[in-house]
Amino acid sequence: MIEFRDVEKAFGDNVVLHDLNFSVQQGDRVTLIGPSGSGKTTILRLVMTLEEATDGYIFVGGEPLTHEERGGKRVERSKKDQKRIRQRIGMVFQQFNLFPNMTVLENIIEAPVHVLGQSKAEAGEKARLLLDKVGLSDKADAHPTSLSGGQQQRVAIARALAMDPEILLLDEVTSALDPEIVGDVLAILRNIADTTDITMLIVTHEMQFARDVSNRVLMFDGGKIVEEAAPDVMFSSPKHQRTKDFLHAVLGDADGTIGTH
Amino acid sequence: MDDKFAAVGEAMPRLLEGLRVTVELTILGAIAAFILAVILGLAAASPTKVWRIPARVIIEFFRGTSLVVQIFWFFFVLPLLGIDLHPLVAGVLALGLNYGAYAAEVVRGSIQSVPSGQWEATTALSLGPVQRMRRIIFPQAWALMIPSLSSLLIHLMKGTAIVGYITLADFTFQLDQVKRVSGTLFTYGIVGMLGYFLFALLLTLAMNLLERQAKHKLGQGTSLRRILSPAPAPTTRAGGIQ
């Protein structure tokens, strides 16, 4: 579903990702972990086309995302092609990024109406189902700024799902939330993971969530994958010293593993 | 003193006529300036050089030349090239271009001040550049630009006072006429000051209401309806958290 082939991303002289190769199968739930600055978020931003790779190729559903190889050269794809592929991808941000000039419902139906060409009635009906799913059916006409952070993030999840994405990118979606609200948002995402086959690429510091939801965990450091394993293996018996150190630091456990709590 | 009041009273119809011309120039000039500011501001905020460079040239040119020279140019130079403009058109054009160039910078700056997260959300939702600007970015930039546009509007209003040079009988021109009978101090010092000041106050109040309404749309502050309603405001609930 997603494939990185020799991807390099540099900001000026600062090379964030170097010769990165990995792929994600359809329906996979892959969590990227690692210290900050290790390039995890950059990977999501590359897939969402918020950033452009400086070299290499990214494929989504077998198709090149922004650049393709033509006659041995790396050429940019047309804006039209990029937009078509981008529509298969949805993203939820750390800071929610709801549109403050619109109500909750308007936020959700904006893209279905103006990008997919759905009627307002059709999009509105679906939006209400999604709001129900995230537990906010009474907030359709509320203003985003009148909602708590957790509620805003749930609206943002509904907004991303309204576009029926095949791939959902979750960028530290609970990092800006109060600890007591984190659980609600994660429960909703877990429910989505259980009831759909959306491919998910997740950057999170919630190791328990990573363990519950994902089927693969990639440990990043310095723009490279240092270890890759199923979550139960990764969290109980990490092989690489960097992984051990990292897990120890985030979990605060003596042995750096999450067990049965 | 009485004779001065009498002189001004007698000249009142002329002063009002002058005020009408000033109001007309202000409103038409502001409309022209705003349209221009939006076009130039959007072009100047564009990532494409083809839009950005011409916009920058126009903005710098009209910001960098004097309003008086511009108005002379439209009224005295253009006829030499075979283009005759009605003085009102020349006045509106000069005011529109000069203040439009300043306002374009306000528009550009406000557009670029909309948080990057908003732009990124539009990309994540596959909105095209036109939809993004029209439906998401501009409505938010609008609330940011009103305070600066408001002070430019007052500047423009005061700037209209130079149209006397091109045969338009505006408020300042009429004051000049009345001065001969009622004296400089009284006419300029009191009638003139008060006339412009009250008009400026009216414009400021109107712009403040516009700003409140724009902010309310973004979920900040109370609604205009609630402020203007005679009933006591209910304790805040739907107004939202700032």
Interface residues (C-beta under 8 A of the other chain):
Chain A: M48 T49 L50 K83 R86 Q87 I89 G90 M91 F93 Q95 N97 L98 F99 P100 N101 E110 A111 H114 V115 H143 P144 T145 S146 R159 A160 M163
Chain B: G117 Q118 E120 A121 T123 A124 L125 S126 L127 G128 Q131 R135 I136 P139 Q140 K217 L218 G219 Q220 A238 G239 G240 I241
